[in-house]
Structure formats: structure tokens, C-alpha cells
Amino acid sequence: MEGDRLSVPQNPEDQSQRSSISSAGPRNHDVLVYLVDDTVVRLTVDNLSSVTAQELHRIVSETLQLPEDAQEIFALWLVSPVLELQLKPKHQPYKLCRQWQDLLFRFTSCSADDILEDEPSLQFRRDIFFPKRKEVQIQDEDVLRLLFEEAKYNILEGRYPWDLSDCEELGALICRINLGPFDPKQHTACFLKERLDSFLPSHLCRRGHGLLSALWKRGATRLPADEQGLLRAFQRVPEEDSACEDRAALRQLYRAYLQKCHLLPYYGCAFFSGEIDKPAQGLLHRGGRKAVTVAISLEGVYIIDSKEKHVLLGLRFQELSWDHTFPSEEEHILWLEFDGENEGTPVNKLLKVYSKQAELMSSLIEYCIELNSSLEGQDPESAPREAPPSSEARNPPFDRRTHKLQRQNSVICSRIQHLATIDYVEEGKEIKRVKPRRTTSFFGRQLSNAPTSYSAVRAAENLEQG
């Protein structure tokens, strides 16, 4: 997406309080760049209208005194409550800010009033194309702290769904970082209860008391968090000889938090909003739609229930084909095709994701597949070698050796039974499995340069798309 090719109506009168750009003189402008924890980096930039994201990124890194490799670890983003865009190095942030209304009209379903009122902030965040295998080698404390703050934000806001026990382990590490070593006299259950949403995702915390709490337990699909579980997890955090303020100890705690988050397949992903069809229910077979978040990482595509905060479908790139369609006078749709069964019969399943951001999702999927293929095709001798893990990485706090990612009913497991998919096979012929590649897939866009566990079913030519 080239920002300077878009034309937008300009509305200088409508400005939010969190504007990232203000005039500081005839040619100088104040630029506010926000970190994930709402820390503001104030810059004064000459000739802002022609400054690229790469140049602004360099200025931010120098201001924060980050090492040179921060250029590939972080990126500049334009972020508002309804749209998040990672900028390419050649993008010009000033021009994209001026074109924000046009971008909202193109990629969101906001009303005209909401479009006029919305304004983005310029944020310094993790680059979604930075691989986790490189992140584990980072030693710089400031870089680790920025990555920790972003991961913590995504956990606490429910953007990274996870089970309660895992969130309690992560919350205990936050307690250790913010409060120091566990002190039984100070760090009591009552003390933690008053600050529970600072350590655990708010959607997991028990709200209210008495009747309200009882109703929560009765209607919820999983039990809410309480201070006792967090307290027990805090007590289990191992202690070293050094104090919490010691820089080596902080690095170890940041690294432990990040390594725990690395177990999530959607760590470091980009988020998009959309809707999917609900399964038909009742005598009238009424369905409707469900709001979802589409998380796309270097590993795959994940459909997350925006309300329940659990994964509905997780697909690695080897397991899917996809396409983006926009029939005239109809909605943008991201199609996801994957293997499945219908009453014991192997079928191809199609899931429709309705979203005006489907174009962005499709482009990102394609780029991630190309990027992964290029990395896999590197000459092993010329490819960069990973540094041996440090003692901190080998023995992080809370290393349980066995992980619970595959436990039954985990929020990160797919819930295909909750999806309204289109299942199809070729009519009038025996179901025929085709491998190793989806050469007869309904869609032509797929991962074609890597081994795949997906086996396509021959599609009927007269397939109805819903």
C-alpha cells in the first residue's frame, strides 16, 4: 500500500487529543511517538511532509538509545481504535495521517461521523516480520523491556488469549518485576485483589461481589481469576541472589515473560477485525454473525472470538488455501479453505470472513508465505547462525519443561464445531484424496514450496459459494 498515492479529503478542524503531529514553526513540527505503555517520545522534525518512516524510526531509536538492530526489531505503526497499520520504511507518516479518513472509508465500516472524529497515533511497536528465533538472542535490557511491555499489554487486553493458569504465571512475573521479591507480610491476597487487573487479563478477573459474582460463575464457560491463584503463582517465582533492581535480574524476568509468550502461535501477529457466520440454531435455523479478530503471524492465521476471547480456528500456512473476493455490490470476503470431516467423511471446509480489511489480510498472508519460503531457501552456510542460549535463556523462571498448550478445552485450541463452514466434495464421484499439494483446491492461492499436511478433495465445478 503506497500512502502517497491515496487522495483524501482534509479536515484540519477535527483533531483528537492524541494527535501525533503539531506545528512548531514554519518548517519544524513536533512529532509525538507513543510506546505501548503510553510513554511519549517527543521529537522535532524538519520537513516532516517528506520524512519517511525509516528516517523517523532512526530518530526514535537514537532518542531511546537503542542498539542498531532495533531497526529490524521494531516498526512504526499508525494506530486507532478501528485500524492498525504497520508502516513500510518508504511510507511517509505525515501523508498517511492526512489520508487517514480515506483509509478508514476503505478498510473499515465506520460511520461518516466516526471517520471524522477518529485520528491515529504514531506508535513504536514490534515488527510483525521479526522472527521469534531471533528474539530469543536479544541481550539489550531496553529492547527486552519494550518487547515485554508490548507482550504484557496484549495479554492483559485479551488480544493474546490464554488459559487462566498460564496467565497467572505471567501475572506472577509482572508482580515480581513491579513489586520486587515476594514478601509474605506485604504481598497478601487483599493487597493483590486491589490490583488484580494490573496483573491478569480483565476478562478473566471476577467482577462484583455476592450475587453478581455468583451469576458470573453460573453463566461463564470458565471460572474467573481470583487473587489466590495469583498469590500462589507469585510465591513460586524462584529468587536469585541479586535484588529486583539488578539489571541482570530484570533481563532474566523480561526474558522469562517473553519466552512464555513465544509458546503462543499468534505472538507478534497483526490484528484485523471481521465477522463470520454463526451456525444455524433453533427450529427456524437462524444464524446471524459473530465478531471475530483475525490474527496473522509468520506462522499462520488465527480466528479469535472477540467476545469470548478464545480461538475458533488456527491454521498454519501449510494447512490452508485462501482467497480474497469482492463481488460487485457485495462485501469483501477472506476465504479460508482447510481439511476437515463431515460425519466421518473427508471434506474440504470453507470459512468466510467478512471484512473490509480482507484485502490487507490476503496481502499479508501472501507476503508471510513468501518471506518464510525465502528464509527456508537460504544456503545453510550463508544463513546467520543462532548464538548459543545464555544461562538466562536455558533456565528462565517458571520453566516447567512440559507445557499445557495441547490440553483439552484450552482457549488456544480450535473450535471448529462453533463455525458455520461450507463443506464440499465432488458430486457423483468417489471422494479422492490428492497429495502432496492442493493442486485441485478450490482456491489457487496456497503455500506451494513447502511440505503440507493438507490433502485436498476434488471440488465440484458447480459449487455454490453460499
C-alpha positions in Angstrom: 0.0 0.0 0.0 1.6 3.2 -1.1 0.4 6.1 1.1 1.3 8.9 -1.1 -1.0 7.6 -3.9 -4.1 8.0 -1.9 -6.2 11.1 -2.1 -8.3 12.1 0.9 -10.5 15.0 2.0 -8.7 17.1 4.6 -10.4 18.2 7.8 -8.0 20.2 9.9 -10.7 21.2 12.4 -11.3 17.6 13.5 -8.3 16.6 15.7 -8.2 14.2 18.6 -6.2 14.9 21.8 -3.8 12.2 20.9 -2.6 13.7 17.6 0.9 12.7 16.7 1.7 15.8 14.7 1.6 19.5 15.6 3.3 22.6 14.2 6.3 24.0 16.0 7.3 26.6 13.5 7.4 27.4 9.8 9.3 24.2 8.8 9.7 22.4 12.1 7.0 20.1 13.6 6.6 18.4 16.9 6.0 14.7 16.4 4.8 12.5 19.3 5.6 8.9 19.0 3.9 6.6 21.6 5.2 3.5 23.1 2.8 0.7 24.0 2.8 1.7 27.7 1.7 5.2 26.6 5.1 6.8 27.2 5.5 9.7 24.8 8.7 10.3 22.8 8.6 13.9 21.7 10.6 14.8 18.5 11.1 17.9 16.5 11.5 17.1 12.8 12.4 19.3 9.8 10.5 19.0 6.6 8.0 16.5 8.1 6.0 16.1 5.0 8.8 14.3 3.2 10.2 12.3 6.1 10.0 8.6 5.7 9.1 6.0 8.3 12.6 4.7 8.1 14.1 8.1 8.9 11.7 8.7 11.7 12.4 5.2 13.1 16.1 6.0 13.2 15.4 9.2 15.1 13.2 7.4 17.6 15.8 4.7 18.1 18.6 7.2 18.7 16.4 9.2 21.2 15.7 6.0 23.1 19.4 5.0 22.8 18.5 1.6 21.3 21.1 -0.6 19.6 21.4 -0.7 15.8 19.5 -4.0 15.5 16.4 -2.2 16.8 15.8 -1.2 13.1 14.6 -4.8 12.3 13.0 -5.5 15.7 10.6 -2.5 15.8 8.5 -0.6 13.3 6.3 2.5 13.2 2.6 1.9 13.3 -0.4 4.1 12.7 -3.0 3.0 15.3 -6.5 4.0 16.2 -9.3 2.0 17.9 -10.6 0.9 14.5 -7.5 0.3 12.3 -3.8 -0.6 12.9 -1.3 -0.3 10.1 2.4 -1.2 10.2 4.3 1.3 8.0 6.8 0.3 5.4 10.2 2.0 5.6 9.4 4.1 2.5 6.0 5.3 3.7 5.7 8.9 4.7 3.8 9.1 8.1 2.7 12.7 7.6 0.9 12.0 4.3 -0.7 8.8 5.7 -2.0 10.8 8.6 -3.5 13.3 6.2 -5.1 10.4 4.3 -6.4 8.6 7.4 -10.1 9.3 6.6 -9.8 7.7 3.2 -8.1 4.7 4.8 -10.9 4.3 7.3 -13.5 4.6 4.5 -11.7 1.9 2.5 -10.8 -0.6 5.3 -13.5 -0.1 8.0 -17.2 0.0 8.3 -17.2 3.1 10.4 -20.0 5.7 10.0 -19.2 9.1 8.5 -19.2 10.8 11.9 -16.9 8.2 13.4 -14.5 8.6 10.5 -14.4 12.4 11.0 -13.7 12.0 14.7 -11.1 9.3 14.5 -7.4 10.2 14.3 -4.4 7.9 14.5 -1.4 8.0 16.8 2.1 7.1 15.7 3.4 4.1 17.7 6.7 2.3 18.1 5.9 -1.4 18.2 7.4 -4.8 17.4 7.8 -5.5 13.7 5.5 -8.4 12.8 8.1 -9.8 10.4 10.8 -10.1 13.2 11.1 -13.9 13.9 10.9 -15.3 17.4 14.1 -17.3 16.7 16.0 -14.0 16.6 14.1 -12.5 19.5 15.5 -15.2 21.9 19.0 -13.9 21.2 18.4 -10.3 22.3 20.5 -9.2 25.3 19.8 -5.5 25.5 17.7 -4.6 28.5 15.9 -1.6 26.9 14.9 -3.7 23.9 13.7 -6.5 26.2 11.7 -4.1 28.3 9.9 -2.7 25.2 9.1 -6.2 24.0 7.9 -7.2 27.5 5.6 -4.1 27.8 4.0 -4.9 24.4 3.5 -8.6 25.2 2.1 -7.7 28.6 -0.3 -5.2 27.0 -1.5 -7.9 24.6 -2.0 -10.4 27.3 -3.8 -8.0 29.7 -6.1 -6.7 26.9 -7.1 -10.2 25.9 -5.5 -9.8 22.4 -3.4 -12.9 23.1 -6.0 -15.4 24.5 -4.5 -17.8 27.1 -5.7 -20.1 29.8 -6.0 -18.9 33.4 -3.1 -20.9 34.8 -0.8 -19.6 32.2 -2.0 -16.0 32.8 -1.4 -16.5 36.5 2.2 -17.5 35.8 2.7 -14.4 33.6 0.9 -12.2 36.2 3.3 -13.6 38.9 6.3 -12.4 36.7 4.7 -9.0 36.5 4.3 -8.9 40.2 8.0 -9.8 40.6 9.1 -7.1 38.2 6.8 -4.4 39.6 6.7 -5.3 43.3 10.1 -6.9 43.9 10.7 -10.3 45.6 7.7 -11.9 47.3 7.2 -10.6 50.9 4.5 -12.5 52.8 3.9 -9.6 55.1 3.2 -7.1 52.4 2.1 -9.2 49.4 -1.1 -10.6 50.8 -4.3 -11.7 49.0 -6.0 -8.5 49.9 -3.1 -6.5 48.5 -3.2 -8.3 45.2 -7.0 -8.2 45.0 -7.0 -4.4 44.8 -4.6 -4.5 41.8 -5.7 -7.7 40.1 -6.4 -6.2 36.7 -2.8 -4.9 36.6 -1.5 -8.5 36.6 -4.3 -10.5 34.9 -6.5 -10.0 31.8 -9.6 -8.1 32.8 -11.9 -10.5 31.1 -10.7 -13.3 33.5 -11.0 -11.3 36.7 -14.0 -11.7 38.9 -16.2 -8.7 38.8 -18.6 -7.7 41.6 -19.4 -9.5 44.8 -22.1 -11.6 46.2 -25.0 -12.1 43.7 -23.0 -10.6 40.8 -20.1 -13.0 41.4 -22.5 -16.0 41.7 -24.1 -15.0 38.4 -20.7 -14.8 36.8 -19.9 -18.3 37.9 -23.2 -19.6 36.7 -23.1 -18.1 33.2 -19.4 -18.3 32.4 -17.8 -21.0 30.3 -14.6 -20.9 32.5 -14.0 -19.9 36.1 -12.9 -16.3 36.7 -9.5 -15.5 38.2 -9.0 -14.6 41.8 -6.2 -13.3 43.9 -5.4 -16.7 45.5 -4.2 -18.2 42.3 -2.1 -15.2 41.5 -0.7 -15.2 45.1 0.3 -18.9 44.8 2.0 -18.3 41.4 3.9 -15.3 42.9 5.2 -17.4 45.7 6.5 -19.9 43.2 8.7 -17.4 41.3 12.3 -18.5 42.0 14.6 -16.0 43.6 18.2 -15.3 42.8 20.8 -13.7 45.0 20.5 -10.3 43.2 17.8 -7.8 44.0 15.0 -6.9 41.7 16.7 -3.7 40.8 19.7 -5.5 39.5 19.8 -5.2 35.7 20.7 -8.9 35.1 17.7 -10.0 37.2 15.4 -7.7 35.3 16.7 -9.1 32.0 16.1 -12.6 33.2 12.5 -11.7 34.2 11.7 -9.9 30.9 13.2 -12.9 29.0 11.1 -15.4 31.0 7.9 -13.5 30.3 8.7 -13.3 26.6 9.7 -17.0 26.3 6.5 -18.0 27.9 4.6 -15.8 25.3 6.6 -17.4 22.5 4.6 -20.6 23.1 1.6 -18.8 21.6 1.4 -19.3 17.8 -0.1 -15.8 17.4 2.7 -14.0 19.3 3.8 -10.9 17.4 0.9 -11.0 15.0 -1.1 -8.3 13.3 -4.8 -7.9 14.2 -7.7 -7.3 11.9 -11.4 -7.1 12.6 -14.1 -9.1 10.9 -17.2 -11.2 11.2 -18.1 -14.9 10.5 -21.5 -16.7 10.2 -22.9 -18.3 13.2 -24.1 -21.9 12.9 -27.8 -22.1 12.3 -29.7 -22.8 15.6 -33.3 -23.5 16.6 -36.3 -24.6 14.6 -36.0 -21.6 12.3 -32.3 -22.2 11.7 -31.5 -18.6 12.5 -27.8 -17.8 12.4 -26.5 -14.2 12.3 -22.9 -13.2 12.6 -20.2 -13.2 15.2 -17.5 -10.6 15.6 -14.0 -12.0 15.4 -10.4 -10.9 15.4 -8.2 -12.2 12.7 -4.6 -12.6 13.9 -1.9 -13.2 11.3 1.6 -14.0 12.2 4.6 -15.6 10.5 3.3 -19.0 11.5 -0.3 -18.8 10.3 -3.9 -17.4 10.6 -6.0 -17.5 13.7 -9.6 -16.6 14.1 -10.4 -15.4 17.6 -13.8 -14.8 19.2 -13.8 -11.2 20.1 -16.2 -11.6 23.0 -15.3 -14.9 24.5 -11.5 -14.4 24.0 -10.8 -17.9 22.7 -9.5 -19.3 19.4 -12.2 -20.6 16.9 -9.8 -21.7 14.2 -6.0 -21.9 14.0 -4.3 -22.8 10.7 -0.7 -22.9 9.8 0.1 -21.8 6.3 0.8 -25.4 5.3 -2.8 -26.3 6.2 -4.8 -23.7 4.2 -5.6 -22.2 0.9 -7.1 -18.7 0.8 -8.6 -16.1 -1.5 -10.0 -12.6 -1.3 -13.2 -11.8 -3.2 -15.2 -8.6 -3.6 -18.2 -9.3 -5.9 -19.9 -6.2 -7.2 -22.1 -4.6 -4.6 -21.3 -7.3 -2.1 -18.9 -7.5 0.9 -15.2 -8.2 0.9 -14.6 -11.8 2.0 -11.5 -13.6 3.0 -12.0 -17.3 2.2 -10.1 -19.9 4.2 -10.1 -23.5 3.0 -8.8 -26.4 5.1 -9.1 -30.1 5.7 -12.0 -31.5 7.8 -14.6 -34.1 8.2 -18.4 -34.1 8.0 -20.0 -37.1 9.7 -16.8 -39.1 9.2 -16.4 -38.1 5.5 -13.3 -36.2 4.5 -14.3 -32.9 3.0 -12.8 -29.5 2.2 -14.1 -26.8 4.5 -14.6 -23.2 3.6 -14.8 -20.4 6.1 -16.0 -17.0 5.1 -14.6 -14.0 7.0 -16.5 -10.8 6.2 -14.3 -7.7 6.5 -13.3 -4.6 4.6 -9.8 -5.5 5.7 -9.8 -8.8 3.8 -7.6 -7.2 1.2 -5.0 -6.4 3.8 -5.3 -9.9 5.3 -4.8 -11.6 2.0 -1.8 -9.5 1.1 -0.2 -10.2 4.5 -0.7 -13.9 4.2 0.9 -13.9 0.8 3.9 -11.9 2.0 4.4 -14.1 5.1 4.4 -17.2 2.9 6.9 -15.6 0.5 9.1 -14.5 3.4 9.1 -17.9 5.0 9.9 -19.6 1.7 12.8 -17.2 1.1 14.2 -17.9 4.6 13.9 -21.7 4.2 15.7 -21.5 0.8 18.8 -19.8 2.3 22.1 -21.6 2.0 22.7 -23.1 5.4 26.4 -21.9 5.3 25.4 -18.4 4.4 22.4 -18.2 6.7 23.0 -16.4 10.0 23.8 -18.8 12.8 22.0 -18.5 16.1 24.0 -17.7 19.1 24.1 -20.4 21.9 21.5 -19.7 24.5 22.7 -17.9 27.6 22.3 -19.3 31.1 19.3 -16.9 31.5 17.6 -18.4 28.4 18.4 -22.0 29.4 17.0 -21.6 32.9 14.3 -19.0 33.0 12.0 -18.6 36.0 8.9 -20.7 35.7 10.4 -23.2 33.3 8.1 -26.1 33.7 9.7 -28.2 30.9 6.2 -29.5 30.0 3.7 -27.1 28.5 0.0 -27.3 28.5 -0.8 -25.9 25.1 -2.5 -29.1 23.9 -4.7 -29.6 27.0 -8.3 -30.2 26.3 -10.6 -27.1 26.2 -7.7 -24.8 26.1 -8.6 -21.3 24.8 -5.9 -21.7 22.2 -7.4 -24.9 20.7 -9.6 -24.6 17.6 -13.4 -24.9 18.0 -14.4 -26.0 14.5 -17.8 -27.1 15.9 -18.6 -23.5 16.6 -18.0 -22.5 12.9 -20.5 -22.3 10.1 -18.4 -23.7 7.2 -19.2 -24.7 3.7 -18.3 -28.4 3.2 -17.9 -29.8 -0.3 -16.7 -32.8 -2.3 -17.1 -33.6 -6.0 -20.6 -34.7 -6.7 -21.3 -38.1 -8.2 -17.8 -39.5 -7.7 -15.9 -41.2 -5.0 -14.1 -38.9 -2.6 -10.5 -38.8 -3.8 -7.6 -37.6 -1.7 -5.0 -35.6 -3.5 -1.5 -35.1 -2.2 1.1 -33.8 -1.6 -0.1 -30.4 -2.8 -3.5 -28.8 -3.2 -3.4 -28.8 -6.9 -7.2 -29.2 -7.1 -8.0 -26.8 -4.3 -11.0 -24.5 -4.8 -8.5 -21.7 -4.5 -5.2 -21.3 -6.2 -3.5 -19.2 -3.5 -1.7 -21.5 -1.1 1.7 -22.4 0.2 3.3 -24.3 -2.6 7.0 -24.5 -1.8 6.9 -26.4 1.5 5.7 -29.8 2.7 2.0 -29.7 3.6 -0.2 -31.8 5.8 -3.3 -30.7 3.9 -4.9 -33.1 1.4 -7.4 -31.6 -0.9 -10.7 -33.0 -2.0 -11.7 -32.6 -5.6 -14.2 -29.8 -5.9 -17.4 -29.7 -7.9 -17.4 -27.3 -10.7 -20.9 -26.1 -9.8 -20.1 -25.4 -6.2 -22.3 -22.9 -4.6 -20.3 -20.3 -2.5 -23.1 -19.7 0.0 
